[in-house]
């Protein structure tokens, strides 16, 4: 049989049949792809890595210009500053909605079902990115607290606005007064798995010194010179790393230090990736800021937060405390 007959079958050239088959398969794949996308005129923002990360004001402004789909959450402490103005399309969520009394101790985590309802009510979807911002100065901790909760619920794309509202405003970027048109989202699936440590685990760490305790409060509270709780000072053996030390001045605002600078600062205190770390503060929020640095920005593998915090520890007269500044080499014993 000649070569011209060898590429034909049933009277149709094989090249033509292959072309037709390729077009049909391509069309089918296109239909499947379109059917799987949500009905929206917006383009979802780029996917993030597994860990939450920072987003700059330039990046966020670019997302808004391009009409990308994401949920923007304002967690500034005072709801009236939100009423005055906020970033366009931002939804307000007060951080005190995210914690309450437990067993008599104030400012404790809520059950998973509570967070599921709150996240659904403010329109957070698991198939779209979430950007969280706070004032950007003294209350950056409110934003990192929400980021930590969302990541603990398994949200795959969570961003923290570097510099917060303050930097956005200083750059004279758009602000709004209207409230976004909001439709509640489905409750998230999956499990709520925050990286926490119990009081017993912290007590064991203080006694055995087999884990590093990191106190994220201001130095005067760590040293016992200030504090609202009935006892002042810190948990024995703890290292003081004030959460605001992870920020630096940029213009008139404050932003996160580069990763290399953060890594060097923590390493100088003996807070290194090979250690098992338990963070604490007054009420989890300050510790969440240090958690963001260590776990999300630097990738430390074993970091947890003692959510009972100094508020629980200081009230227990049977638990030991120390006061005064800790020696700089304290971490070297762990």
C-alpha positions in Angstrom: 0.0 0.0 0.0 1.3 3.4 -0.9 2.2 6.0 1.8 -0.8 8.1 0.8 -3.1 5.3 1.7 -1.4 4.6 5.0 -2.6 8.0 6.6 -6.2 7.5 5.6 -9.0 5.7 7.3 -12.7 5.3 6.2 -12.1 7.7 3.4 -11.0 10.6 5.8 -7.4 11.7 6.1 -6.0 11.1 9.6 -4.5 14.6 9.8 -8.0 16.0 9.3 -9.5 13.6 11.8 -6.8 14.6 14.4 -7.5 18.2 13.9 -11.2 17.7 14.4 -10.6 15.6 17.5 -8.3 18.3 18.9 -10.8 21.0 18.4 -13.6 19.0 20.0 -11.4 18.2 23.1 -10.4 21.8 23.4 -14.0 23.0 23.3 -15.0 20.5 25.9 -12.2 21.5 28.2 -13.2 25.2 27.8 -16.8 24.4 28.7 -15.7 22.5 31.8 -13.4 25.3 32.8 -16.1 28.0 32.4 -18.7 25.9 34.3 -16.4 25.6 37.3 -15.9 29.4 37.8 -18.1 31.5 40.0 -20.5 33.8 38.2 -18.7 37.1 38.8 -17.4 39.9 36.6 -14.4 40.2 38.9 -11.1 38.4 38.5 -9.9 36.6 41.7 -6.7 38.1 43.1 -3.5 36.1 42.7 -3.1 33.0 44.8 -0.9 33.2 47.9 1.4 30.6 49.4 0.0 28.5 52.2 1.1 30.9 54.9 -0.5 34.4 55.3 1.7 37.2 54.0 2.0 40.9 53.7 0.5 43.0 51.0 1.8 46.6 50.3 -0.4 49.6 49.8 0.8 49.7 46.1 -0.3 46.1 45.6 -3.7 46.6 47.2 -4.3 49.7 45.1 -3.4 47.7 42.0 -5.9 45.0 42.9 -8.6 47.6 43.3 -7.7 49.3 39.9 -7.9 45.9 38.1 -11.2 45.0 39.7 -9.9 41.8 41.3 -12.2 40.0 43.7 -11.2 39.9 47.4 -12.7 40.7 50.8 -11.3 43.7 52.7 -11.7 43.8 56.5 -11.2 46.8 58.7 -10.5 45.9 62.3 -9.6 49.3 63.8 -10.5 49.4 67.4 -13.0 52.3 67.3 -16.0 51.7 65.1 -16.6 55.4 64.8 -13.3 55.9 62.9 -14.7 53.4 60.3 -17.9 55.5 60.1 -15.7 58.6 59.5 -13.9 56.9 56.5 -12.3 53.6 55.5 -10.7 52.0 52.5 -13.2 51.5 49.7 -15.3 48.4 50.0 -13.9 47.5 53.5 -16.2 45.7 55.9 -15.9 46.6 59.6 -15.2 43.9 62.2 -14.4 44.8 65.8 -11.7 42.5 67.3 -13.7 42.3 70.6 -16.3 40.3 68.6 -13.6 37.6 68.3 -13.1 36.9 72.0 -15.0 36.7 75.3 -14.9 35.5 78.9 -14.2 31.8 79.5 -14.3 30.2 83.0 -14.2 33.7 84.4 -11.0 34.8 82.5 -11.7 37.6 80.1 -10.5 37.9 76.5 -10.4 34.2 75.6 -11.0 32.4 72.3 -14.5 31.6 71.2 -15.7 28.2 69.9 -15.2 27.3 66.3 -18.9 27.7 65.5 -18.8 31.3 66.6 -16.0 32.2 64.3 -17.7 30.3 61.4 -20.8 32.5 61.9 -18.8 35.7 62.2 -16.7 35.0 59.1 -19.8 34.2 57.1 -21.6 37.3 58.3 -18.9 39.7 57.1 -18.8 38.0 53.7 -15.5 36.1 54.0 -15.3 33.4 51.4 -12.8 30.6 51.3 -12.4 30.8 47.5 -11.4 34.5 47.5 -8.4 36.2 49.2 -8.9 38.2 52.4 -7.0 41.4 53.1 -7.0 42.6 56.8 -6.0 46.1 58.0 -6.0 48.0 61.2 -4.7 51.4 62.2 -1.2 50.3 61.4 0.4 51.8 64.5 -0.4 50.8 68.1 -3.2 48.5 67.0 -1.5 46.5 64.3 -2.1 43.6 66.7 -5.9 43.6 66.0 -5.1 42.8 62.3 -2.6 40.0 63.1 -5.1 38.5 65.5 -7.7 38.1 62.8 -5.1 36.8 60.3 -4.1 34.2 62.9 -7.7 33.1 63.4 -8.4 32.9 59.7 -5.3 30.9 59.1 -6.2 28.6 62.0 -9.5 27.9 60.2 -7.6 26.9 57.1 -8.2 30.0 54.9 -5.7 29.6 52.1 -5.1 33.2 51.1 -4.9 35.8 53.9 -3.0 39.0 53.6 -2.1 41.7 56.1 -1.9 45.3 54.8 1.6 46.5 55.6 1.3 50.0 57.2 -2.4 49.7 57.6 -4.9 52.5 57.3 -2.4 55.1 58.5 0.0 54.5 55.6 -2.8 54.3 53.1 -4.2 57.7 54.3 -0.8 59.3 54.3 -0.3 58.3 50.7 -3.5 60.1 49.9 -5.2 57.1 48.5 -9.0 56.8 48.1 -11.2 56.6 51.1 -14.9 56.0 51.4 -17.8 56.6 53.8 -20.4 54.3 52.3 -20.8 50.7 53.5 -20.3 47.9 51.0 -23.3 45.9 49.7 -22.7 42.7 51.6 -24.2 39.3 51.2 -23.4 36.7 53.9 -21.2 33.9 52.7 -21.6 30.2 53.4 -20.0 29.1 56.7 -16.5 27.7 56.2 -15.9 24.0 56.2 -13.0 22.3 57.7 -11.6 22.4 61.3 -10.5 25.3 63.5 -7.0 24.4 64.6 -5.3 27.3 66.3 -1.7 26.7 67.4 -2.2 27.1 71.2 -0.5 26.1 74.4 -2.3 25.3 77.7 -1.6 26.7 81.1 -0.1 23.3 82.1 2.2 23.3 79.1 3.4 26.8 80.0 3.9 25.9 83.6 6.0 22.9 82.5 8.0 25.0 80.2 8.7 27.5 83.0 9.9 24.7 85.3 11.8 22.5 82.9 13.1 25.2 80.5 12.6 22.8 77.6 10.7 25.3 75.5 11.3 29.0 74.9 8.7 31.4 76.4 8.4 34.7 74.5 6.6 37.6 76.1 5.4 40.1 73.5 4.4 42.9 75.9 6.1 46.2 76.4 9.3 46.1 78.4 7.8 48.0 81.4 5.1 45.4 81.7 7.6 42.6 81.4 9.8 44.1 84.0 6.9 44.6 86.5 6.8 48.4 86.4 3.4 48.6 84.7 0.4 46.5 84.0 -3.3 46.3 84.8 -3.4 42.8 86.2 -3.3 42.1 90.0 0.3 40.9 89.8 3.1 42.4 87.7 6.1 40.9 86.0 6.5 37.9 83.7 6.5 34.1 83.6 9.8 32.8 84.9 12.4 32.2 82.2 10.5 34.2 79.5 12.3 36.4 77.0 10.9 39.8 76.2 10.4 40.6 72.5 8.2 43.6 72.3 5.9 43.2 69.2 6.4 46.8 68.0 10.1 46.0 67.6 9.2 44.1 64.5 8.2 47.4 62.8 10.3 50.3 61.4 9.6 53.8 60.3 8.9 54.4 56.6 8.0 58.1 56.0 5.5 59.0 58.6 4.1 55.5 59.0 5.4 52.2 60.3 5.9 49.0 58.3 7.3 45.6 58.9 11.1 45.2 58.9 12.6 43.0 56.1 12.7 39.3 56.8 16.5 39.3 57.2 16.4 42.1 59.8 13.6 40.2 61.7 15.6 37.0 61.6 18.7 38.6 62.9 16.9 40.3 65.8 15.2 37.1 66.9 18.4 35.1 66.6 20.2 37.6 68.7 17.8 36.8 71.5 18.2 33.0 71.0 14.8 32.8 69.4 15.7 30.4 66.6 13.9 28.0 64.3 15.2 24.9 66.1 13.5 25.9 69.4 10.0 25.0 70.5 8.3 28.4 71.1 5.4 29.5 73.2 4.3 33.1 72.9 2.2 35.1 75.3 1.1 38.6 76.0 -1.9 40.2 77.8 -4.7 38.8 75.6 -3.3 36.9 72.6 -3.3 40.0 70.2 0.2 41.1 70.9 1.4 37.5 70.7 -0.3 37.1 67.3 1.9 39.8 66.0 5.1 37.9 67.0 3.5 34.7 65.7 3.0 36.4 62.3 6.7 37.3 62.2 8.0 33.9 63.3 5.6 31.6 61.6 4.4 33.4 58.5 7.2 35.7 57.6 10.2 33.6 58.8 8.7 30.1 58.6 9.6 28.9 62.1 8.1 25.3 62.4 7.1 25.1 66.1 5.3 28.2 67.4 2.2 28.3 69.6 0.3 31.0 71.6 -0.6 30.7 75.3 -4.1 32.1 74.9 -4.8 32.3 78.6 -2.1 34.9 78.6 -0.6 36.9 81.4 -4.2 37.8 82.3 -4.8 34.2 83.4 -1.3 33.6 84.8 -1.2 36.8 87.0 -4.5 36.0 88.6 -3.4 32.6 89.8 -1.5 33.2 93.1 -0.2 29.6 93.0 1.8 30.3 89.8 5.3 31.9 90.1 6.3 35.2 88.6 9.5 37.1 88.0 10.1 40.8 87.7 12.9 42.9 86.3 14.6 42.7 82.9 15.8 39.3 81.8 19.4 38.8 81.0 20.1 38.9 77.3 21.5 35.4 77.2 18.4 33.8 78.8 17.5 32.0 75.6 20.8 30.2 75.5 19.7 27.8 78.2 16.9 26.3 76.1 
